[in-house]
């Protein structure tokens, strides 16, 4: 997400970062480039106009701080305005209401409501420790009821059966009573969608909302629909008292305009991003972090949280103790590291959040290197070894290398590359030979992000001294 916008914006901002002072003349061309970048990213025209006007007003009216060069100050203004446009801070779900907290999901057909219901269930169970129940009020598509049952079972949420012969209001009221009886904390209601916004659909969802009075009414919208995402969000917001938005399929949207437009047009916060097909691919929406990613500054805070959440701490601690006692980092340990990386979305998912990794040149280099393919190849080589060889790298000799290469359909040169990679990883792992080692490394990267976070060489934008 945001790849196109990031590339255009970072290139545009390079033109002004070295300026001695900010004047209307030297930011004119940059603002034009920023405007085009936003429009090409599918940001709505009124939102783009307002954004450019605010940036221009601030850039020309502000006294530049002594800690920043004028160019750096301009990039900071763009960052701050992007953050404000998207809502300034994450707005979490209101879970303080009397249980069961009813969460109503609304949206067009195909936006991903049913999958989002399962993702949200998993999120609330794992991160908020809530007991979650789900119910489908989609009486027009029997397959939707079955689908919700399947994905609810997969994430461990309690599914309340419904039937197409029932009325949606009756289904939800019965589900609320069931949730009370079973002492559920949250009830997620999946509603019917349509292929377009129509009066019948709106009347039905209005009636359902009035009857059940949900605590949260979330509009689920496909980010890949671009400006239409903002338009449909506005239509639903006019019909329903929405409390927030969930953007789905953001992993397939390289432009990202929907994220910038929806908040500005509806006035409602984006609460979550759907970032993949897997049922754990739902993340809270943090405007400041997204703004940093758009400007090529990475998102180390989210990466730290992801590492701490997804890394198998027992395995990490076991390996750390072994290394602390002088044990060696073997091929089994290396294979485990690859598996842990896959849990975080693979090498590309990891690198995408690091500062400086989102510029076009770096992205092109990564695509050519194809790290995911390389990791799979190394996994195959290790899996071709015997258990004894995996646990004792010193056993490697020409005949073993030849047999291992033949066993996984590669050549000895690739096996030698793996051995070299293993040696380098073994040295690195010794430096972080404790359970919190990876997190410490991530936090050091976070410090680096704060110090060198400026896209296009903008310098230390976010040190304490430079805050407004």
C-alpha positions as CSV (number, residue, x, y, z in Angstrom):
1,X,0.0,0.0,0.0
2,X,1.1,3.6,-0.7
3,X,4.0,2.4,-3.0
4,X,3.0,4.8,-5.8
5,X,2.3,7.7,-3.5
6,X,5.5,7.2,-1.5
7,X,7.6,7.1,-4.7
8,X,6.1,10.3,-6.1
9,X,6.2,12.2,-2.8
10,X,9.7,11.4,-1.8
11,X,10.9,12.3,-5.2
12,X,9.0,15.6,-5.1
13,X,10.2,16.5,-1.6
14,X,13.9,16.0,-2.6
15,X,13.6,19.2,-4.7
16,X,13.0,21.4,-1.6
17,X,15.0,19.7,1.2
18,X,18.2,21.5,0.4
19,X,16.7,24.9,0.1
20,X,18.2,27.7,2.2
21,X,14.7,29.2,2.8
22,X,11.1,28.5,1.9
23,X,9.5,31.0,-0.5
24,X,6.4,30.8,-2.7
25,X,8.7,30.3,-5.8
26,X,10.8,27.4,-4.5
27,X,7.8,25.4,-3.1
28,X,5.5,26.1,-6.1
29,X,6.8,23.3,-8.2
30,X,7.1,20.9,-5.2
31,X,3.4,21.6,-4.3
32,X,2.4,21.0,-7.9
33,X,4.2,17.6,-7.8
34,X,2.6,16.8,-4.4
35,X,-0.8,17.6,-5.8
36,X,-0.3,15.4,-8.8
37,X,1.0,12.6,-6.6
38,X,-2.1,12.7,-4.4
39,X,-4.5,12.8,-7.4
40,X,-2.7,9.9,-9.0
41,X,-3.1,8.0,-5.8
42,X,-6.9,8.4,-6.0
43,X,-7.2,11.0,-3.3
44,X,-10.4,12.9,-3.8
45,X,-10.0,16.3,-5.5
46,X,-11.6,18.4,-2.7
47,X,-9.3,16.6,-0.1
48,X,-6.2,17.3,-2.3
49,X,-7.1,21.0,-2.7
50,X,-7.6,21.4,1.1
51,X,-4.4,19.6,1.9
52,X,-2.2,21.6,-0.5
53,X,-3.8,24.9,0.8
54,X,-2.9,24.0,4.4
55,X,0.6,22.9,3.5
56,X,1.2,26.1,1.6
57,X,-0.2,28.3,4.3
58,X,2.0,26.6,7.0
59,X,5.1,26.6,4.9
60,X,5.0,30.3,4.1
61,X,3.6,31.5,7.4
62,X,5.9,29.5,9.8
63,X,9.1,30.6,11.3
64,X,11.6,27.8,10.6
65,X,13.0,26.3,13.8
66,X,16.7,26.6,14.2
67,X,17.1,22.8,14.7
68,X,15.7,22.1,11.1
69,X,16.7,23.3,7.7
70,X,13.9,24.9,5.7
71,X,13.6,21.8,3.6
72,X,13.3,19.6,6.6
73,X,10.7,21.9,8.1
74,X,8.7,21.6,4.9
75,X,8.8,17.8,5.0
76,X,7.7,17.9,8.6
77,X,4.7,20.1,7.6
78,X,3.7,17.6,5.0
79,X,4.0,14.8,7.5
80,X,1.9,16.6,10.1
81,X,-0.8,17.5,7.6
82,X,-1.0,13.9,6.3
83,X,-1.4,12.7,9.9
84,X,-4.1,15.3,10.6
85,X,-5.9,14.4,7.4
86,X,-6.1,10.8,8.5
87,X,-7.2,11.5,12.0
88,X,-4.1,12.3,14.1
89,X,-4.4,9.2,16.3
90,X,-5.8,5.7,16.4
91,X,-9.4,5.4,17.6
92,X,-10.0,2.1,19.3
93,X,-13.3,0.3,19.6
94,X,-15.6,1.3,22.5
95,X,-15.5,-1.8,24.6
96,X,-16.4,-0.1,27.9
97,X,-20.2,-0.4,27.3
98,X,-22.3,-2.9,29.1
99,X,-21.7,-6.4,27.5
100,X,-22.4,-7.7,25.1
101,X,-21.0,-4.8,23.0
102,X,-22.7,-5.0,19.7
103,X,-20.5,-4.3,16.6
104,X,-22.5,-3.9,13.4
105,X,-20.6,-4.3,10.1
106,X,-22.1,-2.5,7.1
107,X,-20.9,-2.2,3.5
108,X,-21.2,-3.2,-0.1
109,X,-21.2,-6.7,-1.4
110,X,-17.7,-7.9,-2.0
111,X,-16.1,-5.5,0.4
112,X,-15.0,-8.3,2.7
113,X,-17.4,-7.9,5.6
114,X,-17.6,-11.6,6.5
115,X,-13.9,-12.1,6.5
116,X,-13.5,-8.9,8.4
117,X,-15.9,-10.2,11.1
118,X,-13.6,-13.2,11.6
119,X,-10.5,-11.1,11.6
120,X,-12.0,-8.7,14.1
121,X,-13.1,-11.6,16.3
122,X,-9.5,-13.0,16.3
123,X,-8.1,-9.5,17.1
124,X,-10.5,-9.0,20.0
125,X,-9.9,-12.6,21.4
126,X,-6.1,-12.5,21.1
127,X,-5.2,-8.9,21.9
128,X,-8.2,-7.7,24.0
129,X,-8.9,-11.1,25.7
130,X,-12.6,-10.8,24.9
131,X,-15.2,-13.6,24.5
132,X,-16.6,-13.0,21.0
133,X,-19.8,-14.2,19.3
134,X,-20.7,-13.7,15.7
135,X,-24.0,-13.8,13.8
136,X,-25.0,-13.3,10.1
137,X,-28.0,-11.1,9.3
138,X,-27.5,-11.7,5.6
139,X,-30.7,-13.5,4.7
140,X,-30.3,-13.0,1.0
141,X,-27.1,-15.1,0.6
142,X,-27.3,-18.4,2.4
143,X,-23.6,-19.0,1.5
144,X,-22.7,-16.0,3.6
145,X,-24.1,-17.6,6.7
146,X,-22.1,-20.8,6.1
147,X,-19.0,-18.7,5.3
148,X,-19.3,-16.8,8.6
149,X,-19.7,-20.1,10.5
150,X,-16.6,-21.6,8.9
151,X,-14.3,-18.6,9.6
152,X,-15.7,-18.0,13.1
153,X,-14.9,-21.6,14.0
154,X,-11.4,-21.1,12.5
155,X,-10.7,-18.2,14.8
156,X,-12.4,-19.6,17.9
157,X,-15.4,-17.3,18.0
158,X,-18.8,-18.6,19.0
159,X,-21.1,-18.7,16.0
160,X,-24.9,-18.1,16.4
161,X,-26.8,-19.9,13.7
162,X,-29.4,-18.0,11.6
163,X,-31.7,-18.9,8.8
164,X,-32.7,-17.2,5.5
165,X,-36.4,-17.5,6.5
166,X,-35.9,-15.2,9.5
167,X,-36.0,-11.4,9.5
168,X,-32.6,-9.6,10.1
169,X,-34.0,-7.8,13.1
170,X,-35.2,-11.0,14.7
171,X,-31.9,-12.7,14.1
172,X,-29.9,-10.0,15.8
173,X,-32.2,-9.6,18.7
174,X,-32.1,-13.4,19.3
175,X,-28.3,-13.2,19.0
176,X,-28.1,-10.5,21.6
177,X,-30.1,-12.6,24.1
178,X,-27.8,-15.6,23.4
179,X,-24.8,-13.4,23.9
180,X,-26.2,-12.3,27.3
181,X,-26.9,-15.9,28.4
182,X,-23.4,-17.0,27.4
183,X,-21.8,-13.9,29.0
184,X,-20.1,-12.8,25.7
185,X,-18.2,-9.6,25.8
186,X,-18.7,-8.7,22.1
187,X,-21.3,-9.7,19.5
188,X,-20.2,-9.0,15.9
189,X,-23.1,-8.7,13.4
190,X,-22.4,-9.3,9.7
191,X,-25.1,-7.6,7.5
192,X,-26.2,-8.0,3.9
193,X,-24.4,-6.2,1.2
194,X,-25.4,-5.0,-2.3
195,X,-23.5,-4.5,-5.5
196,X,-24.3,-0.7,-5.2
197,X,-25.9,1.7,-2.9
198,X,-29.7,1.5,-3.2
199,X,-32.7,2.8,-1.2
200,X,-33.9,-0.7,-0.2
201,X,-30.5,-1.6,1.2
202,X,-30.3,1.6,3.2
203,X,-33.8,1.4,4.6
204,X,-33.1,-2.1,5.8
205,X,-29.8,-1.3,7.5
206,X,-31.4,1.8,9.1
207,X,-34.2,-0.3,10.5
208,X,-31.8,-2.9,11.8
209,X,-29.6,-0.2,13.4
210,X,-32.5,1.5,15.1
211,X,-33.8,-1.8,16.4
212,X,-30.5,-3.1,18.0
213,X,-28.7,0.2,18.7
214,X,-25.2,-1.1,18.3
215,X,-22.3,0.4,20.2
216,X,-20.1,0.4,17.2
217,X,-21.3,0.8,13.6
218,X,-18.3,0.1,11.3
219,X,-18.3,0.7,7.5
220,X,-16.3,-1.9,5.7
221,X,-14.9,-0.7,2.4
222,X,-12.6,-2.1,-0.3
223,X,-9.5,0.2,-0.5
224,X,-9.0,-0.9,-4.1
225,X,-12.1,1.0,-5.2
226,X,-10.2,4.2,-4.9
227,X,-12.3,7.4,-4.9
228,X,-15.4,5.3,-4.9
229,X,-14.4,4.1,-1.4
230,X,-14.8,7.6,-0.1
231,X,-18.1,8.2,-2.0
232,X,-19.7,5.0,-0.7
233,X,-18.4,5.8,2.8
234,X,-20.1,9.2,2.6
235,X,-23.4,7.6,1.4
236,X,-23.4,5.2,4.3
237,X,-22.4,7.9,6.7
238,X,-25.3,10.0,5.6
239,X,-27.7,7.0,6.3
240,X,-26.1,5.6,9.5
241,X,-24.4,7.1,12.5
242,X,-21.1,5.4,11.7
243,X,-18.5,5.2,14.5
244,X,-15.6,4.2,12.2
245,X,-14.3,2.6,9.0
246,X,-12.4,-0.6,8.2
247,X,-10.4,-0.5,5.0
248,X,-10.0,-3.9,3.4
249,X,-7.6,-5.3,0.8
250,X,-5.0,-2.6,1.4
251,X,-2.3,-5.0,0.5
252,X,-3.5,-4.9,-3.1
253,X,-3.7,-1.1,-3.3
254,X,-0.4,0.5,-4.3
255,X,-2.0,4.0,-4.4
256,X,-3.6,4.4,-0.9
257,X,-5.8,7.3,-1.8
258,X,-8.8,5.7,0.0
259,X,-7.0,5.9,3.3
260,X,-6.4,9.6,2.8
261,X,-9.9,10.5,1.5
262,X,-12.3,8.4,3.7
263,X,-11.5,10.2,7.0
264,X,-11.5,13.7,5.4
265,X,-14.9,13.2,3.6
266,X,-16.8,11.3,6.3
267,X,-15.2,12.8,9.4
268,X,-15.2,9.3,10.8
269,X,-12.0,7.6,12.0
270,X,-10.4,4.7,10.1
271,X,-10.1,2.1,12.9
272,X,-8.5,-0.9,11.1
273,X,-6.7,-1.9,8.0
274,X,-7.2,-5.4,6.4
275,X,-3.7,-6.1,5.1
276,X,-4.0,-9.6,3.6
277,X,-6.1,-12.7,3.1
278,X,-5.1,-14.5,6.3
279,X,-7.4,-14.2,9.3
280,X,-4.8,-12.5,11.4
281,X,-4.2,-9.8,8.8
282,X,-6.0,-7.0,10.5
283,X,-4.1,-4.1,12.1
284,X,-5.2,-0.9,14.0
285,X,-4.9,2.2,11.9
286,X,-2.3,4.6,13.3
287,X,-2.3,7.9,11.2
288,X,1.1,9.0,12.3
289,X,2.7,5.7,11.4
290,X,1.0,5.6,8.1
291,X,2.2,9.2,7.3
292,X,5.7,8.1,8.1
293,X,5.4,5.1,5.7
294,X,4.0,7.3,3.0
295,X,7.0,9.6,3.3
296,X,9.4,6.6,3.2
297,X,10.3,6.7,6.9
298,X,9.3,3.2,7.6
299,X,7.1,2.0,10.5
300,X,9.4,0.5,13.1
301,X,6.9,0.9,16.0
302,X,4.4,-1.4,14.2
303,X,7.3,-3.8,13.4
304,X,8.3,-4.0,17.1
305,X,4.7,-4.7,18.1
306,X,4.5,-7.4,15.4
307,X,7.7,-9.0,16.5
308,X,6.7,-9.1,20.2
309,X,3.3,-10.5,19.3
310,X,4.1,-13.1,16.7
311,X,7.6,-14.4,17.7
312,X,7.3,-17.7,19.6
313,X,8.8,-16.6,22.8
314,X,9.4,-20.1,24.2
315,X,11.4,-21.1,21.2
316,X,13.3,-17.8,21.2
317,X,14.1,-18.2,24.9
318,X,15.2,-21.8,24.5
319,X,17.6,-20.8,21.7
320,X,18.8,-17.8,23.6
321,X,19.7,-20.0,26.6
322,X,21.5,-22.4,24.4
323,X,23.6,-19.6,22.9
324,X,24.3,-18.0,26.3
325,X,25.7,-21.3,27.5
326,X,28.1,-21.4,24.5
327,X,26.0,-23.6,22.3
328,X,26.2,-23.1,18.5
329,X,23.6,-21.7,16.1
330,X,22.9,-24.6,13.9
331,X,20.8,-25.2,10.7
332,X,17.7,-26.2,12.8
333,X,17.9,-22.8,14.5
334,X,18.3,-21.1,11.1
335,X,15.2,-22.9,9.9
336,X,13.2,-21.8,12.9
337,X,14.2,-18.1,12.2
338,X,12.9,-18.4,8.7
339,X,9.6,-19.8,10.1
340,X,9.3,-16.9,12.5
341,X,9.9,-14.5,9.7
342,X,7.1,-16.1,7.7
343,X,4.7,-15.4,10.6
344,X,5.4,-11.7,10.2
345,X,4.5,-11.7,6.5
346,X,7.9,-12.9,5.1
347,X,11.0,-11.0,4.4
348,X,9.3,-8.3,2.3
349,X,6.7,-7.7,5.0
350,X,9.6,-7.2,7.5
351,X,11.7,-5.0,5.2
352,X,8.8,-2.8,4.1
353,X,8.5,-1.3,7.6
354,X,12.2,-0.3,7.9
355,X,13.2,3.3,7.2
356,X,14.4,4.0,3.7
357,X,13.2,0.6,2.3
358,X,10.2,2.1,0.4
359,X,12.0,4.2,-2.2
360,X,11.7,3.1,-5.8
361,X,15.4,2.1,-6.2
362,X,15.4,0.0,-3.1
363,X,12.1,-1.6,-4.0
364,X,13.4,-2.5,-7.5
365,X,16.5,-4.0,-6.0
366,X,14.5,-6.1,-3.6
367,X,12.2,-7.3,-6.3
368,X,15.2,-8.4,-8.4
369,X,16.7,-10.1,-5.4
370,X,13.4,-11.8,-4.6
371,X,14.2,-12.5,-0.9
372,X,11.1,-14.7,-0.5
373,X,12.3,-17.1,-3.2
374,X,15.8,-17.1,-1.7
375,X,14.4,-18.0,1.8
376,X,12.3,-20.8,0.3
377,X,15.3,-22.2,-1.5
378,X,17.4,-22.1,1.8
379,X,14.5,-23.8,3.6
380,X,14.5,-26.6,1.0
381,X,18.2,-27.1,1.3
382,X,18.0,-27.4,5.2
383,X,15.1,-29.8,4.9
384,X,17.2,-32.0,2.6
385,X,19.8,-32.5,5.3
386,X,19.7,-35.3,7.9
387,X,18.9,-34.4,11.5
388,X,22.5,-34.9,12.4
389,X,23.7,-32.5,9.7
390,X,21.2,-29.8,10.7
391,X,22.4,-30.0,14.3
392,X,26.1,-30.0,13.5
393,X,27.1,-27.7,10.6
394,X,30.8,-28.8,11.0
395,X,29.9,-32.1,9.3
396,X,29.5,-30.5,5.9
397,X,31.9,-31.9,3.4
398,X,31.9,-32.2,-0.4
399,X,30.1,-35.5,-0.6
400,X,27.4,-34.4,1.9
401,X,26.9,-31.1,0.0
402,X,26.5,-33.0,-3.3
403,X,23.9,-35.3,-1.8
404,X,22.0,-32.4,-0.1
405,X,21.9,-30.4,-3.4
406,X,20.6,-33.4,-5.3
407,X,18.0,-34.0,-2.7
408,X,16.4,-30.6,-3.1
409,X,17.0,-30.1,-6.9
410,X,19.7,-27.5,-6.7
411,X,23.5,-27.4,-7.0
412,X,26.5,-27.3,-4.6
413,X,27.0,-23.6,-5.2
414,X,23.6,-22.9,-3.6
415,X,24.5,-25.1,-0.6
416,X,27.7,-23.2,-0.2
417,X,25.7,-19.9,-0.2
418,X,23.5,-21.3,2.5
419,X,26.5,-22.2,4.6
420,X,27.9,-18.7,4.2
421,X,24.6,-17.2,5.2
422,X,24.4,-19.5,8.2
423,X,27.9,-18.3,9.4
424,X,26.8,-14.6,9.1
425,X,23.5,-15.3,11.0
426,X,25.4,-17.2,13.7
427,X,27.5,-14.2,14.4
428,X,24.5,-11.9,14.5
429,X,22.5,-14.2,16.8
430,X,25.3,-14.2,19.4
431,X,24.9,-10.4,19.7
432,X,21.2,-10.8,20.5
433,X,21.5,-14.0,22.6
434,X,18.6,-13.2,25.0
435,X,14.8,-13.5,24.8
436,X,14.3,-9.8,24.2
437,X,17.2,-9.5,21.7
438,X,15.2,-9.1,18.6
439,X,12.9,-6.5,20.3
440,X,16.0,-4.6,21.4
441,X,17.3,-4.6,17.9
442,X,13.9,-3.3,16.7
443,X,13.9,-0.6,19.3
444,X,17.3,0.5,18.2
445,X,15.9,0.7,14.7
446,X,13.1,2.8,16.1
447,X,15.7,5.2,17.4
448,X,17.3,5.3,14.0
449,X,13.9,6.0,12.5
450,X,13.5,9.0,14.8
451,X,17.0,10.3,14.0
452,X,17.0,9.7,10.3
453,X,13.3,9.5,9.5
454,X,13.2,12.2,6.9
455,X,12.1,11.0,3.5
456,X,14.6,12.0,0.8
457,X,17.3,12.9,3.2
458,X,15.2,15.2,5.3
459,X,17.2,14.6,8.4
460,X,16.0,14.3,12.1
461,X,12.5,15.5,11.8
462,X,11.1,13.9,14.9
463,X,13.7,14.4,17.6
464,X,12.3,16.0,20.8
465,X,13.9,19.3,20.0
466,X,12.1,19.6,16.7
467,X,8.5,19.1,17.9
468,X,6.2,21.9,17.6
